[in-house]
Amino acid sequence: MKHLKFIVAIIIMMLVIVLIVQNHGAFSTKVVFRFNLLAINFESSEISLYSIVPIAFLFGVFITGLYGIIERFQLKKQIKELNVSSKAKDEELNSLRTLHITSENVSSNHHLNGNGVE
């Protein structure tokens, strides 16, 4: 499995390299971002797509990482709750296993007929 992941990673890198080489002209295009909202006006300097693509990729990795961290903490909390519940049920089961049967309970059950009536 480890080797398969490595091979897939190499194939993906090769495809990215081919994409960049074949689209060099498009990636070297400069763009300007504008943001105009009521009294807020912002305009960036010229940025090539070679800079924007890695920034967008890293932003996506960051957002995905945050989502993964949040999900991990939720799952850890759920695991702790389930462990506490499991311990409580194990303790209850062990207490029921060690419950002493008294001779009073045995003798009263022995005098009952088949339908539970003396």
ZAMAR-34810 format. One record per residue: x, y, z of N, C-alpha, C, CB in turn. Coordinates in nm, 4 decimals. Glycine has a CB too. Layout:
N
{{X; Y; Z}; {X; Y; Z}; {X; Y; Z}; {X; Y; Z}}
...
//
This chain:
118
{{0.0828; -0.1190; 0.0000}; {0.0000; 0.0000; 0.0000}; {0.0872; 0.1254; 0.0000}; {-0.0942; -0.0002; 0.1210}}
{{0.1987; 0.1163; 0.0730}; {0.2897; 0.2302; 0.0808}; {0.3471; 0.2636; -0.0570}; {0.4032; 0.2012; 0.1802}}
{{0.3826; 0.1604; -0.1300}; {0.4389; 0.1808; -0.2630}; {0.3342; 0.2350; -0.3594}; {0.4971; 0.0502; -0.3167}}
{{0.2114; 0.1915; -0.3447}; {0.1036; 0.2388; -0.4309}; {0.0797; 0.3882; -0.4103}; {-0.0255; 0.1599; -0.4038}}
{{0.0813; 0.4340; -0.2849}; {0.0654; 0.5775; -0.2572}; {0.1786; 0.6572; -0.3203}; {0.0608; 0.6036; -0.1054}}
{{0.2996; 0.6050; -0.3120}; {0.4148; 0.6726; -0.3700}; {0.4009; 0.6834; -0.5220}; {0.5440; 0.5984; -0.3334}}
{{0.3577; 0.5762; -0.5856}; {0.3396; 0.5755; -0.7308}; {0.2306; 0.6741; -0.7716}; {0.3047; 0.4337; -0.7803}}
{{0.1197; 0.6771; -0.6978}; {0.0118; 0.7711; -0.7284}; {0.0593; 0.9148; -0.7114}; {-0.1101; 0.7446; -0.6385}}
{{0.1381; 0.9417; -0.6075}; {0.1914; 1.0771; -0.5861}; {0.2814; 1.1186; -0.7013}; {0.2691; 1.0846; -0.4534}}
{{0.3646; 1.0281; -0.7515}; {0.4522; 1.0590; -0.8651}; {0.3700; 1.0876; -0.9899}; {0.5499; 0.9431; -0.8916}}
{{0.2665; 1.0092; -1.0139}; {0.1806; 1.0311; -1.1308}; {0.1126; 1.1672; -1.1219}; {0.0747; 0.9192; -1.1427}}
{{0.0631; 1.2043; -1.0051}; {-0.0026; 1.3344; -0.9886}; {0.0971; 1.4480; -1.0123}; {-0.0648; 1.3463; -0.8473}}
{{0.2187; 1.4341; -0.9593}; {0.3211; 1.5376; -0.9821}; {0.3551; 1.5501; -1.1298}; {0.4483; 1.5059; -0.9022}}
{{0.3644; 1.4373; -1.1996}; {0.3928; 1.4412; -1.3434}; {0.2813; 1.5131; -1.4189}; {0.4107; 1.2986; -1.3986}}
{{0.1556; 1.4857; -1.3819}; {0.0436; 1.5529; -1.4477}; {0.0451; 1.7029; -1.4216}; {-0.0885; 1.4934; -1.4008}}
{{0.0808; 1.7443; -1.3012}; {0.0899; 1.8867; -1.2693}; {0.2003; 1.9525; -1.3512}; {0.1156; 1.9071; -1.1188}}
{{0.3143; 1.8860; -1.3647}; {0.4253; 1.9405; -1.4443}; {0.3837; 1.9556; -1.5901}; {0.5502; 1.8496; -1.4337}}
{{0.3175; 1.8553; -1.6458}; {0.2704; 1.8634; -1.7842}; {0.1705; 1.9780; -1.7993}; {0.2060; 1.7295; -1.8278}}
{{0.0802; 1.9932; -1.7038}; {-0.0178; 2.1020; -1.7070}; {0.0511; 2.2379; -1.7073}; {-0.1130; 2.0917; -1.5874}}
{{0.1516; 2.2554; -1.6230}; {0.2226; 2.3833; -1.6145}; {0.3005; 2.4119; -1.7433}; {0.3182; 2.3834; -1.4937}}
{{0.3692; 2.3123; -1.7959}; {0.4496; 2.3327; -1.9173}; {0.3596; 2.3646; -2.0359}; {0.5353; 2.2076; -1.9478}}
{{0.2484; 2.2935; -2.0491}; {0.1608; 2.3158; -2.1639}; {0.0833; 2.4467; -2.1530}; {0.0640; 2.2003; -2.1783}}
{{0.0667; 2.5005; -2.0326}; {-0.0105; 2.6225; -2.0145}; {0.0735; 2.7362; -1.9565}; {-0.1291; 2.5953; -1.9246}}
{{0.2017; 2.7401; -1.9970}; {0.2925; 2.8424; -1.9439}; {0.2417; 2.9833; -1.9733}; {0.4325; 2.8244; -2.0027}}
{{0.1929; 3.0051; -2.0919}; {0.1431; 3.1388; -2.1291}; {0.0248; 3.1818; -2.0439}; {0.1030; 3.1410; -2.2759}}
{{-0.0655; 3.0911; -2.0210}; {-0.1842; 3.1245; -1.9410}; {-0.1471; 3.1481; -1.7947}; {-0.2892; 3.0123; -1.9511}}
{{-0.0544; 3.0676; -1.7424}; {-0.0153; 3.0835; -1.6023}; {0.0679; 3.2090; -1.5783}; {0.0622; 2.9623; -1.5567}}
{{0.1361; 3.2592; -1.6798}; {0.2172; 3.3790; -1.6617}; {0.1347; 3.5064; -1.6786}; {0.3331; 3.3788; -1.7600}}
{{0.0079; 3.4938; -1.7081}; {-0.0810; 3.6093; -1.7209}; {-0.0915; 3.6817; -1.5875}; {-0.2211; 3.5658; -1.7698}}
{{-0.0862; 3.8137; -1.5929}; {-0.0976; 3.8945; -1.4710}; {-0.2434; 3.9377; -1.4540}; {-0.0027; 4.0195; -1.4767}}
{{-0.2913; 3.9330; -1.3294}; {-0.4286; 3.9742; -1.2997}; {-0.4266; 4.0731; -1.1831}; {-0.5185; 3.8505; -1.2664}}
{{-0.5330; 4.1532; -1.1765}; {-0.5496; 4.2500; -1.0679}; {-0.6829; 4.2205; -1.0020}; {-0.5428; 4.3988; -1.1199}}
{{-0.6828; 4.2099; -0.8706}; {-0.8059; 4.1851; -0.7956}; {-0.8601; 4.3177; -0.7435}; {-0.7811; 4.0857; -0.6782}}
{{-0.9896; 4.3374; -0.7624}; {-1.0555; 4.4574; -0.7120}; {-1.1673; 4.4181; -0.6172}; {-1.1105; 4.5432; -0.8279}}
{{-1.1828; 4.4992; -0.5122}; {-1.2903; 4.4790; -0.4157}; {-1.3513; 4.6151; -0.3863}; {-1.2385; 4.4099; -0.2843}}
{{-1.4727; 4.6379; -0.4363}; {-1.5427; 4.7650; -0.4157}; {-1.6752; 4.7359; -0.3476}; {-1.5648; 4.8410; -0.5508}}
{{-1.6870; 4.7816; -0.2251}; {-1.8087; 4.7603; -0.1490}; {-1.8373; 4.8866; -0.0690}; {-1.7965; 4.6358; -0.0560}}
{{-1.9395; 4.9578; -0.1094}; {-1.9777; 5.0843; -0.0466}; {-1.8562; 5.1778; -0.0337}; {-2.0404; 5.0583; 0.0924}}
{{-1.8062; 5.1994; 0.0854}; {-1.6950; 5.2931; 0.1051}; {-1.5595; 5.2234; 0.1005}; {-1.7106; 5.3653; 0.2380}}
{{-1.5594; 5.0921; 0.0863}; {-1.4336; 5.0173; 0.0854}; {-1.3936; 4.9904; -0.0588}; {-1.4465; 4.8839; 0.1652}}
{{-1.2775; 5.0419; -0.0958}; {-1.2235; 5.0179; -0.2299}; {-1.0830; 4.9618; -0.2164}; {-1.2232; 5.1486; -0.3153}}
{{-1.0618; 4.8455; -0.2728}; {-0.9309; 4.7809; -0.2659}; {-0.8940; 4.7317; -0.4042}; {-0.9305; 4.6640; -0.1636}}
{{-0.7673; 4.7518; -0.4395}; {-0.7158; 4.7004; -0.5661}; {-0.5753; 4.6478; -0.5419}; {-0.7165; 4.8106; -0.6774}}
{{-0.5529; 4.5218; -0.5785}; {-0.4216; 4.4616; -0.5571}; {-0.3270; 4.5003; -0.6688}; {-0.4325; 4.3091; -0.5473}}
{{-0.1998; 4.4766; -0.6466}; {-0.1024; 4.4952; -0.7544}; {-0.1152; 4.3773; -0.8499}; {0.0442; 4.5073; -0.6983}}
{{-0.0463; 4.3842; -0.9621}; {-0.0545; 4.2749; -1.0587}; {0.0101; 4.1497; -1.0019}; {0.0125; 4.3142; -1.1915}}
{{-0.0635; 4.0379; -1.0117}; {-0.0150; 3.9096; -0.9597}; {-0.0291; 3.8066; -1.0712}; {-0.0944; 3.8653; -0.8304}}
{{0.0751; 3.7254; -1.0912}; {0.0661; 3.6215; -1.1944}; {-0.0091; 3.5016; -1.1383}; {0.2076; 3.5792; -1.2440}}
{{-0.0644; 3.4246; -1.2282}; {-0.1374; 3.3049; -1.1866}; {-0.0436; 3.2012; -1.1245}; {-0.2114; 3.2438; -1.3058}}
{{0.0851; 3.2077; -1.1575}; {0.1820; 3.1193; -1.0933}; {0.1844; 3.1423; -0.9419}; {0.3222; 3.1411; -1.1529}}
{{0.1557; 3.2634; -0.8978}; {0.1519; 3.2932; -0.7541}; {0.0161; 3.2597; -0.6935}; {0.1846; 3.4406; -0.7295}}
{{-0.0891; 3.2802; -0.7686}; {-0.2246; 3.2618; -0.7155}; {-0.2572; 3.1141; -0.6931}; {-0.3273; 3.3236; -0.8105}}
{{-0.2169; 3.0282; -0.7844}; {-0.2510; 2.8862; -0.7748}; {-0.1940; 2.8224; -0.6473}; {-0.1993; 2.8114; -0.8981}}
{{-0.0655; 2.8409; -0.6152}; {-0.0160; 2.7810; -0.4896}; {-0.0813; 2.8426; -0.3651}; {0.1358; 2.7974; -0.4806}}
{{-0.1086; 2.9721; -0.3692}; {-0.1738; 3.0364; -0.2548}; {-0.3137; 2.9777; -0.2342}; {-0.1822; 3.1902; -0.2759}}
{{-0.3886; 2.9608; -0.3432}; {-0.5229; 2.9023; -0.3327}; {-0.5149; 2.7579; -0.2834}; {-0.5956; 2.9082; -0.4692}}
{{-0.4162; 2.6837; -0.3311}; {-0.3985; 2.5456; -0.2871}; {-0.3678; 2.5397; -0.1380}; {-0.2866; 2.4779; -0.3669}}
{{-0.2750; 2.6230; -0.0910}; {-0.2389; 2.6241; 0.0509}; {-0.3560; 2.6699; 0.1374}; {-0.1178; 2.7150; 0.0743}}
{{-0.4353; 2.7643; 0.0875}; {-0.5543; 2.8074; 0.1607}; {-0.6520; 2.6904; 0.1754}; {-0.6225; 2.9266; 0.0888}}
{{-0.6700; 2.6132; 0.0693}; {-0.7568; 2.4957; 0.0750}; {-0.7046; 2.3907; 0.1714}; {-0.7719; 2.4352; -0.0626}}
{{-0.5728; 2.3696; 0.1723}; {-0.5122; 2.2742; 0.2661}; {-0.5351; 2.3214; 0.4096}; {-0.3598; 2.2577; 0.2378}}
{{-0.5195; 2.4513; 0.4337}; {-0.5391; 2.5080; 0.5671}; {-0.6834; 2.4892; 0.6140}; {-0.5024; 2.6572; 0.5677}}
{{-0.7804; 2.5202; 0.5293}; {-0.9225; 2.5061; 0.5653}; {-0.9557; 2.3594; 0.5905}; {-1.0139; 2.5634; 0.4534}}
{{-0.9058; 2.2708; 0.5058}; {-0.9299; 2.1282; 0.5239}; {-0.8666; 2.0785; 0.6536}; {-0.8753; 2.0492; 0.4045}}
{{-0.7474; 2.1282; 0.6849}; {-0.6806; 2.0916; 0.8099}; {-0.7607; 2.1357; 0.9311}; {-0.5413; 2.1525; 0.8153}}
{{-0.8142; 2.2573; 0.9268}; {-0.8976; 2.3048; 1.0371}; {-1.0205; 2.2167; 1.0547}; {-0.9401; 2.4499; 1.0134}}
{{-1.0835; 2.1822; 0.9450}; {-1.2002; 2.0941; 0.9507}; {-1.1615; 1.9588; 1.0111}; {-1.2609; 2.0749; 0.8095}}
{{-1.0462; 1.9057; 0.9704}; {-1.0008; 1.7775; 1.0235}; {-0.9713; 1.7828; 1.1725}; {-0.8779; 1.7321; 0.9496}}
{{-0.9126; 1.8940; 1.2173}; {-0.8827; 1.9093; 1.3599}; {-1.0112; 1.9151; 1.4413}; {-0.7987; 2.0357; 1.3846}}
{{-1.1083; 1.9921; 1.3934}; {-1.2365; 2.0026; 1.4639}; {-1.3039; 1.8662; 1.4709}; {-1.3293; 2.1048; 1.3942}}
{{-1.3050; 1.7947; 1.3591}; {-1.3668; 1.6623; 1.3561}; {-1.2942; 1.5655; 1.4497}; {-1.3673; 1.6069; 1.2127}}
{{-1.1623; 1.5769; 1.4551}; {-1.0839; 1.4890; 1.5425}; {-1.1188; 1.5119; 1.6893}; {-0.9337; 1.5115; 1.5202}}
{{-1.1312; 1.6389; 1.7313}; {-1.1669; 1.6687; 1.8691}; {-1.3076; 1.6182; 1.9018}; {-1.1575; 1.8192; 1.8946}}
{{-1.4003; 1.6311; 1.8074}; {-1.5352; 1.5803; 1.8302}; {-1.5333; 1.4284; 1.8463}; {-1.6283; 1.6207; 1.7144}}
{{-1.4556; 1.3597; 1.7636}; {-1.4488; 1.2144; 1.7729}; {-1.3799; 1.1699; 1.9019}; {-1.3753; 1.1574; 1.6519}}
{{-1.2765; 1.2443; 1.9471}; {-1.2125; 1.2107; 2.0742}; {-1.3112; 1.2250; 2.1890}; {-1.0897; 1.2997; 2.0984}}
{{-1.3926; 1.3290; 2.1857}; {-1.4935; 1.3498; 2.2896}; {-1.5936; 1.2349; 2.2892}; {-1.5661; 1.4846; 2.2691}}
{{-1.6360; 1.1943; 2.1705}; {-1.7316; 1.0840; 2.1588}; {-1.6694; 0.9532; 2.2099}; {-1.7777; 1.0678; 2.0119}}
{{-1.5427; 0.9310; 2.1803}; {-1.4747; 0.8094; 2.2279}; {-1.4691; 0.8084; 2.3797}; {-1.3319; 0.7996; 2.1694}}
{{-1.4370; 0.9220; 2.4412}; {-1.4320; 0.9290; 2.5876}; {-1.5698; 0.8995; 2.6478}; {-1.3822; 1.0682; 2.6335}}
{{-1.6749; 0.9577; 2.5895}; {-1.8104; 0.9327; 2.6398}; {-1.8463; 0.7853; 2.6280}; {-1.9128; 1.0179; 2.5636}}
{{-1.8116; 0.7232; 2.5168}; {-1.8418; 0.5814; 2.4972}; {-1.7609; 0.4937; 2.5924}; {-1.8140; 0.5408; 2.3523}}
{{-1.6369; 0.5325; 2.6201}; {-1.5562; 0.4563; 2.7162}; {-1.6147; 0.4644; 2.8563}; {-1.4120; 0.5073; 2.7171}}
{{-1.6605; 0.5833; 2.8965}; {-1.7227; 0.5993; 3.0282}; {-1.8485; 0.5145; 3.0364}; {-1.7558; 0.7478; 3.0562}}
{{-1.9307; 0.5189; 2.9318}; {-2.0537; 0.4395; 2.9282}; {-2.0220; 0.2905; 2.9335}; {-2.1350; 0.4719; 2.8018}}
{{-1.9210; 0.2490; 2.8606}; {-1.8822; 0.1081; 2.8582}; {-1.8334; 0.0622; 2.9955}; {-1.7732; 0.0848; 2.7528}}
{{-1.7536; 0.1453; 3.0635}; {-1.7055; 0.1092; 3.1974}; {-1.8212; 0.0955; 3.2947}; {-1.6057; 0.2136; 3.2489}}
{{-1.9183; 0.1882; 3.2851}; {-2.0340; 0.1822; 3.3744}; {-2.1129; 0.0541; 3.3500}; {-2.1245; 0.3054; 3.3546}}
{{-2.1295; 0.0172; 3.2248}; {-2.2045; -0.1046; 3.1927}; {-2.1265; -0.2297; 3.2344}; {-2.2364; -0.1098; 3.0419}}
{{-1.9939; -0.2262; 3.2193}; {-1.9122; -0.3386; 3.2659}; {-1.9218; -0.3550; 3.4170}; {-1.7661; -0.3190; 3.2248}}
{{-1.9176; -0.2432; 3.4904}; {-1.9296; -0.2503; 3.6360}; {-2.0662; -0.3056; 3.6775}; {-1.9078; -0.1113; 3.6980}}
{{-2.1717; -0.2610; 3.6078}; {-2.3060; -0.3103; 3.6386}; {-2.3153; -0.4600; 3.6095}; {-2.4125; -0.2330; 3.5573}}
{{-2.2582; -0.5031; 3.4997}; {-2.2604; -0.6451; 3.4634}; {-2.1835; -0.7271; 3.5659}; {-2.2010; -0.6664; 3.3226}}
{{-2.0678; -0.6791; 3.6074}; {-1.9893; -0.7516; 3.7085}; {-2.0626; -0.7579; 3.8417}; {-1.8525; -0.6853; 3.7278}}
{{-2.1325; -0.6491; 3.8784}; {-2.2072; -0.6525; 4.0043}; {-2.3231; -0.7514; 3.9957}; {-2.2598; -0.5121; 4.0396}}
{{-2.3838; -0.7638; 3.8785}; {-2.4925; -0.8613; 3.8623}; {-2.4384; -1.0044; 3.8624}; {-2.5701; -0.8343; 3.7317}}
{{-2.3181; -1.0235; 3.8127}; {-2.2585; -1.1576; 3.8113}; {-2.2248; -1.2042; 3.9525}; {-2.1323; -1.1593; 3.7239}}
{{-2.1858; -1.1107; 4.0368}; {-2.1460; -1.1469; 4.1727}; {-2.2600; -1.1317; 4.2723}; {-2.0289; -1.0623; 4.2166}}
{{-2.3805; -1.1110; 4.2241}; {-2.4970; -1.0969; 4.3112}; {-2.5214; -1.2304; 4.3819}; {-2.6235; -1.0523; 4.2297}}
{{-2.5323; -1.2259; 4.5147}; {-2.5493; -1.3487; 4.5924}; {-2.6949; -1.3923; 4.5888}; {-2.5025; -1.3286; 4.7383}}
{{-2.7124; -1.5200; 4.5706}; {-2.8468; -1.5771; 4.5739}; {-2.8692; -1.6285; 4.7158}; {-2.8649; -1.6925; 4.4663}}
{{-2.9739; -1.5813; 4.7795}; {-3.0016; -1.6239; 4.9168}; {-3.0898; -1.7467; 4.9153}; {-3.0684; -1.5110; 4.9978}}
{{-3.0897; -1.8207; 5.0248}; {-3.1711; -1.9416; 5.0349}; {-3.3190; -1.9066; 5.0358}; {-3.1347; -2.0210; 5.1609}}
{{-3.3531; -1.7851; 5.0787}; {-3.4930; -1.7413; 5.0796}; {-3.5480; -1.7330; 4.9374}; {-3.5064; -1.6048; 5.1497}}
{{-3.4658; -1.6786; 4.8445}; {-3.5082; -1.6677; 4.7045}; {-3.5232; -1.8052; 4.6413}; {-3.4080; -1.5837; 4.6241}}
{{-3.4356; -1.8963; 4.6744}; {-3.4396; -2.0302; 4.6171}; {-3.5600; -2.1080; 4.6688}; {-3.3103; -2.1057; 4.6488}}
{{-3.5862; -2.1009; 4.8002}; {-3.6972; -2.1783; 4.8557}; {-3.8321; -2.1247; 4.8085}; {-3.6911; -2.1771; 5.0084}}
{{-3.8475; -1.9930; 4.7926}; {-3.9761; -1.9402; 4.7469}; {-4.0008; -1.9761; 4.6010}; {-3.9812; -1.7880; 4.7653}}
{{-3.8967; -1.9816; 4.5200}; {-3.9113; -2.0201; 4.3797}; {-3.9366; -2.1701; 4.3667}; {-3.7862; -1.9806; 4.3001}}
{{-3.8879; -2.2487; 4.4616}; {-3.9030; -2.3918; 4.4559}; {-4.0481; -2.4333; 4.4825}; {-3.8096; -2.4580; 4.5555}}
{{-4.1221; -2.3579; 4.5620}; {-4.2611; -2.3925; 4.5944}; {-4.3598; -2.3496; 4.4891}; {-4.2998; -2.3314; 4.7244}}
{{-4.3177; -2.2754; 4.3909}; {-4.4109; -2.2304; 4.2862}; {-4.4332; -2.3416; 4.1865}; {-4.3577; -2.1041; 4.2143}}
{{-4.5562; -2.3496; 4.1345}; {-4.5794; -2.4478; 4.0311}; {-4.5403; -2.3908; 3.8947}; {-4.7261; -2.4923; 4.0315}}
{{-4.5690; -2.4559; 3.7877}; {-4.5264; -2.4197; 3.6552}; {-4.5714; -2.2837; 3.6077}; {-4.5728; -2.5191; 3.5624}}
{{-4.6881; -2.2328; 3.6520}; {-4.7328; -2.1029; 3.6018}; {-4.6986; -1.9880; 3.6971}; {-4.8824; -2.1060; 3.5774}}
{{-4.6193; -2.0125; 3.7966}; {-4.5739; -1.9077; 3.8863}; {-4.6655; -1.8840; 4.0040}; {-4.5582; -1.7820; 3.8113}}
{{-4.7654; -1.9722; 4.0284}; {-4.8602; -1.9561; 4.1392}; {-4.8454; -2.0749; 4.2309}; {-5.0074; -1.9430; 4.0883}}
{{-4.8481; -2.0488; 4.3637}; {-4.8356; -2.1583; 4.4604}; {-4.9573; -2.2463; 4.4620}; {-4.8114; -2.1041; 4.5985}}
//
